[in-house]
Each structure stands twice: as C-alpha cells, then as structure tokens.
C-alpha cells in the first residue's frame, strides 16, 4: 500500500515536480560505466527509502506497491549516488547492479530493439 505521508526531507520534497499520480521518473545507471540500466517510478516515500537504506526502492504502477530492486530476484541495486535533474521531475540513481537489471533477464532494459544506430 502506498504511503500517504513520507519522512522525506521537506527541502528535497519541495524540489520534486511530480506527475498527476505523485510520481517522478527514476533512471538507474551503473556506477563507473554510466550504462543506463532501467527506468522506474518513485514517489516521496520510495525516494526516502532509497536515500535512507541505500537500496533502490521504487513504486510499481502495475502492482501498486513498493518494491526493492532485487528483493525477490537477488538482482539488487546498491545505491552509490542519487541526483535530481534541473527540472525536478527525474531522479538519477547511480547503482552497483548485481545480475541483470531487466525483468527479461538482460543486463539492461535497453539491450534489444535499437531504433537508430550510427
């Protein structure tokens, strides 16, 4: 169940520009290589949990619940850094990924289907 109130630092919460569902886009990037692993969603509570536990926590729109990346699969994301973009509507989560990041079993969610290549 989604938390209505969060313990997220009010100064951080004030900088967020959420969508109509109260969410911000979260991009997970591999620490050291810059490889984009996946995109997910966070609300204030998911961001708070990520910042305080060091484990990437997201809001599942389909299941309508919080999920910690790797909690059931073992493919965890240990958080190294979290940044907010200039517009406040996207969070960049730099992680050390264990195993594949994508639910399909690939390293990233962007491994297949290149739309344009040089």
Secondary structure by P-SEA (a helix, b strand, c coil): cccccccccaaaaaacccccccbbbbbbbbcccccccccccccaaaaaaaaacccbbbbccccccccccccccccccccccccccccccbbbbbcccccccccccccccccccccccc
